[in-house]
Amino acid sequence: MDLTPNITPDYPDEARSAGITGTSTLEVIIAENGQVLRVRSVGKSLGFGLDEAAIEAFYKKRYSPSILEGKPITVKVLIPVRFSLY
């Protein structure tokens, strides 16, 4: 399952103006049908709305189901989302 294609979170203006960069780590749970069930930030928050922007971006996406022994399964993955101004 490729989890990151075409996912570019909006960079909040407040974070951009303050020069805030870093990585937000998300826990993403994806159902058997590829629908995102839950996304939450784990670890240290970046603040300035960056974690929320990353979470929102992942809720907008739908994925191909993960398959185990020929059957679709629900999966939980940790995904780093990098925010960079360059």
C-alpha positions as CSV (number, residue, x, y, z in Angstrom):
1,M,0.0,0.0,0.0
2,D,1.5,3.3,-1.1
3,L,0.4,5.9,1.5
4,T,1.9,9.1,0.5
5,P,1.3,9.8,-3.2
6,N,-0.4,13.1,-4.0
7,I,-0.7,14.1,-0.3
8,T,0.6,17.6,0.2
9,P,-0.9,19.2,3.3
10,D,-1.7,22.9,3.2
11,Y,1.0,24.9,5.0
12,P,-0.8,27.1,7.5
13,D,0.0,30.8,7.0
14,E,0.9,31.3,10.6
15,A,3.4,28.5,10.5
16,R,4.9,29.7,7.2
17,S,5.2,33.3,8.6
18,A,6.9,32.0,11.7
19,G,9.3,29.8,9.7
20,I,8.1,26.6,11.4
21,T,9.4,23.4,9.9
22,G,9.5,19.8,11.1
23,T,7.9,16.4,10.9
24,S,4.5,15.4,12.2
25,T,4.1,11.7,12.8
26,L,0.6,10.4,12.1
27,E,-1.1,7.2,13.1
28,V,-3.5,6.3,10.3
29,I,-6.0,3.4,10.4
30,I,-7.3,2.3,7.0
31,A,-10.3,0.0,6.6
32,E,-10.7,-3.1,4.5
33,N,-12.3,-1.0,1.8
34,G,-9.5,1.6,1.7
35,Q,-11.4,4.3,3.6
36,V,-9.5,6.2,6.3
37,L,-11.1,5.4,9.6
38,R,-8.9,7.5,12.0
39,V,-5.9,9.8,11.8
40,R,-4.2,11.2,14.9
41,S,-0.9,12.9,15.6
42,V,1.5,10.9,17.8
43,G,4.6,12.3,19.3
44,K,5.5,15.9,19.8
45,S,3.2,18.5,18.2
46,L,4.7,21.0,15.8
47,G,2.0,23.5,16.7
48,F,0.9,26.4,14.5
49,G,-1.8,24.2,12.9
50,L,0.7,21.9,11.1
51,D,-0.5,18.7,12.8
52,E,-4.1,19.5,12.0
53,A,-3.2,20.3,8.3
54,A,-1.5,16.9,8.0
55,I,-4.4,15.1,9.6
56,E,-6.9,16.8,7.3
57,A,-4.9,15.9,4.2
58,F,-4.9,12.2,5.0
59,Y,-8.7,12.2,5.7
60,K,-9.3,13.4,2.1
61,K,-7.5,10.4,0.6
62,R,-8.8,6.9,-0.2
63,Y,-6.4,3.9,-0.5
64,S,-6.4,0.5,-2.1
65,P,-7.1,-2.1,0.6
66,S,-4.2,-4.1,2.1
67,I,-4.5,-7.8,1.4
68,L,-3.5,-10.6,3.7
69,E,-3.9,-14.2,2.5
70,G,-6.2,-13.0,-0.3
71,K,-8.5,-11.0,2.0
72,P,-8.7,-7.2,2.6
73,I,-7.7,-6.2,6.1
74,T,-7.7,-3.1,8.3
75,V,-4.3,-1.7,8.9
76,K,-2.7,0.8,11.3
77,V,0.5,2.6,10.1
78,L,2.7,5.4,11.3
79,I,3.5,8.0,8.6
80,P,5.9,10.9,8.9
81,V,4.7,14.1,7.2
82,R,7.5,16.6,6.6
83,F,6.8,20.3,6.5
84,S,9.6,22.3,4.8
85,L,9.7,25.8,3.5
86,Y,12.4,25.0,0.8
